[in-house]
Amino acid sequence: MMKQNTPLLFKNILIFIIFFLSSCVKEKEIKGAVVSAREEASKIGVAIMQKGGTAFDAMIATDLALTVCYPNAGNISGGGFLVYRTFDGEVGSLDFREKAPMASYPDMYLDELGNVIPKMSTLGGLSVGVPGTVAGLVEIHKRFGTLEWDELVQPAIDLARNGYIVTDNQEKSFKNKKEEFIALNGVETFYAQNFKSGDNIINLALAETLERIAKFGKAGFYKGVNADELVKRVKETGGIITHEDLLAYDPVWREPINFQYKDLNIYTMGPPSSGGICLGQIMKMIEPYEIGQYSQNTIEAIQIIVEAERRSYADRSLYLGDPDFINIPEDSLLNENYLKKRMSSFDFNEATKSSEISPGTIVWEESEETTHYSILDAQGNAVAVTTTLNGSYGSKVFVEKGGYFLNNEMDDFSSKPGVPNMFGLIGGKANAIAAQKRMLSAMTPTIVERNGKLAMIVGTPGGSTIITSVLQTILNVFEYEMDIQTAVSAPRFHHQWLPDVVVFEPSRFQKSFIDSLQEKGFNIKEEYTRIIGRVDAIHISSSNIITTGADPRGDDKAVHLY
Ligand code: GLY
C-alpha cells in the first residue's frame, strides 16, 4: 500500500475548499450606477443613493461635485437638460438652458459693416448667457427630491474644501487655457496657478458659494452676494447680465421627443435642443436600410449614417430654435414619409454634396465643452443629464470670489445667418438672438426603452458631435450587439452637413478604408478637431443585468451601487 503524502493531501484539500467557496460566491449584482466625467463625482452620486437617495437626489449631488472637480464643463453657472424615466415608466424632461440677457439683440456680435466680430460671442462677459443650472437643480429637488437639499449640496462643499486631485488631462487643459484665463482675469487668477497632475486643488471661494446655495437654495445663487459678484464680473468683462436677468430665470418642464426605431422606444431632449429631433430624424432615415446587415463602421453603414446626418443637420439650420419664441414643426420633421423622401437622393455609388442639400421643404404649420452623466438607482429611476458651459471653461471669465467660470453659451445662437459658430454649425432666423430667448443646443440626453422596459441611459458632450455620438452608441448596442463599454469605446465619426466633411477619429480607421470613402466623393478629415464625444452610458439587459460604459477618451468613470 502506498503511503499518503500528508502535505500533498492538505494542499489538495485546500484547493478543493477554495474552489468550492469561490463557486459559491456569486458575482456581486449591480443595482445602480453613476457614470460621469470624474470618479469623485460618480462616487458622490453613489454615496447619496447608499444613504437612501434616488437617482434624482444623486443627480443633484453629482452635478454640484462636477462643478468642483471638472471646472471646464461642470457648472453652477451654465445650463443643461435632464431627461428622466421613473421606475414606474413616467417620462419627462427639464430645460435649464441659459437665456439671452434682457439687453440682447440680434446684431449684438456684428460690426458696423454687418460682419461677425471674432471671439465676441465666445470670450468675455458679452458671451455669457443667464445661467440656469442652480434653478434647474432646485426645481428637480422640489419635484423629486427625497433627501434634504443641504444634504445633497454638502458633498460638493466638502470636495471644494478638501480638494480634488488634478489628472494628466486636466494639467494639459489648464496649461492650454492659461493665457486666456490671465487675459480675462489677471495673473493672480485662481486657475492660472500651474496646477500639475497629482496636485490637490482646494477651492474655498467655491465652497462658500456652495454653502450659500445649500442654505438659501435658488436665492443663494440668483440673489445676494453671489448675484452681486456675478453681475459685477460680467460687467467688468464687457457683458450685460443684470440682477433683473438673474431674478427672471426659470427652468421649464417640457415634453421629451419620443420616437420608435424598430423595437426601441426612444425618449430624448426636444427644443431648445436640436438633439432629440436630429437623433429622431437620423434614426428614422436609417431604419429602412436595415443597417445591421452591414458590419459596424463598414463603408455602407457609414454612407447611410453620413447621408442621413447631412440631411438632418441641414434641417436643423432652418427650423430649430427656442420653442418659446418660434413654432417648430416637430411632427413634420419627424414624419416618416418626409424622411423617406429626404433620403431618396441617396446613392451608394457617390456621396451627395452638401451644397446640393438644402433644408427640406415641409408642411409648415403655424404651429467643448459640455458634460454628461447617466444615473440609475436601485428602484429603477433613470436620469440622463447633459450640462454645459459651452466652450471649455466657457467664456473664461472667472468669478474669483465665487470660485467658478461663466459660460459662453451666447455663441450657440446664430450671430448672423450663414456664419458658422464655434462648432461650425450654421443657423438662421429660428436661432437668431433675442432678449430672454434660449440658444439652440445639440445636447441629447437620451433614454431607450426596449419592449416597454428601460434599456439604456446615454449622452455625451461634444458640441455638434453630441447627436452623432449618441446615435453611434445606440446603434453599436442594438444593431451590432456590442456590450456597452465596447460600444462607448468604439471608433467614431461625425458629419453635420456643413462643412462638407466627414470627421474620423484619427488613427482608428484603416487608410484603405478612408481611401475607399474618398473615392466615393466623401471629403474626409482625420486630424484631431473637437472631441468626438465622451459618452457615459448605462445598459440594462432584458434580464435586468446592469452594465456601464465610461468613455476612455476622458477621465470618465462608472461607479456601481451594489
Ligand atoms: N453648448 C453646446 C450645446 O449646447 O450643444
Boltz pocket constraint, residues with backbone or C-beta under 6 A from the ligand:
constraints:
  - pocket:
      binder: B
      contacts: [[A, 369], [A, 370], [A, 388], [A, 389], [A, 390], [A, 391], [A, 409], [A, 412], [A, 440], [A, 441], [A, 442], [A, 443], [A, 463], [A, 464]]
      max_distance: 6.0
